[in-house]
Amino acid sequence: MTLTPTNCPTIDLNLPGCVAFSTLRGECDATDPYSSLNACFYVGDDPLHVARSQEIVAAAAGVSPERLIIPRQTHSSNVVVVAGDCVPELEGVDGMLTDRADIALCINTADCVPVVMSDPVKGVVAAVHSGWRGTVAGISLRAVELMESLGCRVENINVAMGPCICADCFEVGEEVADKFRELIPASEIERVVTRQPGCKPHVDLPAAIALMLKGKGVEHVKFPPMCSMCNPDRLFSARRLGISSGRTLTVVRLADLGAQKRR
């Protein structure tokens, strides 16, 4: 497959009121950790390849490349609002939201959970990078709170999670499992932390995120379409390829709500 602006391999996340998708690798060389579509600028890839990938993703999102808002993620719980004509500092940012229809919010992942949100009534979208640290820190809840501050109602918020590592693949140490045991109610913990006899614990990140969102009143939550580690020919996985590898880009952009949303 040749990557072109009209041939960008994606998974549609079917989020109401917006364009929302996660990228796939496309036809790739399994021995090349950056092959084939990689739009992440801070993982050691050739800048020309990254720029070309960003052009392809931008065309699929319906914006120009400079309208892709891509933060430098650090597993923080920092969420910023992108409003007006100014883009805030994006170093150390792992979540964003906007009411602008002329930009696309982007999250890079390679096993962590990309979470996109929309309120199609108010016209607000959000994108969040939620690894285990961000999940424990409640980054998705922080995004919901900021959406509420912009006038969104929890009952109107829709959430979709993009590809990420599945519970069967996500083995963790006891110290990580304990953080989830402290976070999730005892009646629900078996949905999140499991362990086979003689094995390390496994954590279901999407289940944890969904339970936390439900506790906040968010009912419309879609689970990931596939596992990043189980599908190396389709998705990047840092656990499989190492951290010096490409990233899946998850993109969300408001549907064009008219001139009042343009900047």
N, C-alpha and C positions, 0 to 999 in steps of 0.2 A: 504494500500500500504506500502510495506517495502522499505525504502530508501536504495538503493545500487548504486555502481558506474555505473551500467548498467540501473538503473531505477531512473534517476534524472528528476523530473517534471520541464519542462521548456516551455517557449514560444519563438519560433524562430523569431528573429527580421529581418531576411532576408536582411542583410547588405552586399553589394557586396564586394568580396575580403577578407572576414573574417568570423570567427565564432562569432556570436553575439546572445545572448539569455538573457532572464530574468527568474529567478527561480519562481516556484510556491510553495505553502506550501506543496502540496501533501496531503495525508489523514491526517487530523489534528483534534485535540481536540479543539473545539471552546472556551473552558474554559481556555486553556493554551495559554498565549500570545506568547510563543516561539515555539509552535508546528506548523509544523513538521520540515521543512528544514530552518535553520537559520544559515548563515555563518558570521554574524556580531559579532565582538569580543568585542564591547564596549557598549552593551545595557543591560548588566546584566544577560545574559544567562549563563548556565553551560558551562565552557570552553571545557569540553569533548564533549558536544553536538555540539558546534561551530566547533571544530576540525574535528569531523566526517562529519559535513555538508560541510566543506571546502574540505575534501577529495572527497566527492561525486561530488561537483561542478567542482573540478579540473579534475576529470576523464571525465566529460562531455565536458570540454573545451579542453581536449587533452594535459594537462600539469600536472606536479607534483604539490602538494599543495604549496610548497614553491615558485612556479612560479605564484601564484595568487598575484597580486599587489593590496592590499586593503588599502586605506588611512583612516586616522581618520578624518572624515568630520566634519566641523564646520559651514556650511552655509557661507563659505567665497567665494571669487572670485579667489582664488589661483589655478593656473594651472601649472603643472610641466611637463618637458620632461623626460621620462625614456629612456636613451640611453646608449650605451656602456655597461660596466660591472657593473656599480654602480646604485643603486636605491636611489633616493634623499630622503630627509626627508619627511615623509608622514603625519606628525601631522599638522592639520589645512589645509589640501589639499582637494579640491573639484573637481579637474579636472586633467587629465593626458593624455599624448599622447606618442606614441612610434613608431619606425620603426622596432622593434624587433619582430620576429615571435615565440620566445620561451617563451614569457610571456603573461599572460592574465590580462588586466586592468579591475578592478572591482569597481562598485559603489553600495552603499547600499541606499535604499530608502524605505519609508513607507508612501507615499503620494506625496512626491516631484517627480520631473520629472528626470528619468535617460535618458541621451542623449548620444548616441554613434555615432561616425562618422568614415568614412573611405574614403581614396583616394586609390582605387585599382590600379591606374596607378603608383603613386609614392611609394605605399606600406607604408602608415602611417595610424594609427588608433588613436582615442581619445575616452575618456569616461568622462562624466561630470555629476555632481549632481547639479540640478537646481531647488531649491525651489523658493519661491517668492523673497527672498533676492538675491540669485544668479542670478535669471532672471533679476531683476532690475539692478544688477551690471554688466550685460552683460557677464557672465561667458562663455556662448556658443560662443560668438563673440571672446572672448579671446582665446579659443581653436582653432577657425578657423585661427586667426592671427598667432598663433604659428605653426599650420600646414603649413601655407604659408611660414613661416620662414624656414621650412624644405624642401621647394621646391614644395609644393602642389599647385595646381591650383584650384581656387574656383569652377570652372565649373565641376571639377572632384570629388568634395566632396559630399558624400552621407550621409544622417543623418536619424537615426531612434530613436524614443522615445519609451521607455518601459512603462509598466503600471504605472499609477499615478492617483491622484485624478482628477475627472472630474469637469467641471465648475459648474454643478448642485450641487455638494457636497461641492465645495470650497467657503464657505462663509467667507468674510473678513470684517475688519473694514474700515471705510472711509479713515483712514490714509494710509492703504495699497492700496486701490483702487486709491487714489490720486497719488501714486507713478507711477502706470501704466498709469494714465491719462497724466502725465507729460512725460512719456517715449514713448507712442505709438501715432502716428499721429492722429489728430482728425478724419480724414476720415476713420480710421480703428478701433477706440477705441471701437465701439459697438460690435466688434468681440471678444473683450477681457474682457471688464467690462460690466456687465449687472446687473439690479436690478428690481425686481418686486415691485409694490406699497406696501409700509409698511414693506418691508424687507431690510436686509442688502445687500450690493453689493456682487456679485459673480465674480470671476476672472477665466478666461480660460488660465491657464499657458501654455499648449501646443500651443495654438493659438498665444500667445505673443512671445514665442520662435521662432515659424515658421516665424512670421512677421519680427522679428529682423534678423533672418538668411537670409530671402529673401532680406532685405535691404542691406545685406552684399554681395549679389550675389549668395547665395546658394539656388538652386532651387529644389534639390532632397531631400525632407523631408517627412518622414513617421510619421503619428500620432500614439499615444498610442493605443494598442490593446484592453485595457479595463481599468476600473476604480478600483483603489485599495480599495476605501471605499465601493463601491457597491458590491464587491465580497469577503467578509470576509472568505469564505471557501476556497478561492484560493490564496489570497494575504494578506500580512500584511498591516495594516492601523493604523498609530499612532493616528489619530483622533478617531478611533473606539476603539482601544485597549490601548491607552496611549503610552507614549514614552518608557516605560519599556516593550518592545515587540520586536518580531523578525523583520527582514528587508528582503525585496526582494533584491536579488543580480543580478545586470545586468553586463554581462561579454562581453568583446570584445577581440578577438585575431586575429592577421593577419593570413590568410591562409599561409601555408608554402611556402615561395617564393624561397626556395633553401638555400644552405649553406651560401650564402652571408648575409642572415638575421639572422643566428644563432649566439648565443654568448656562 
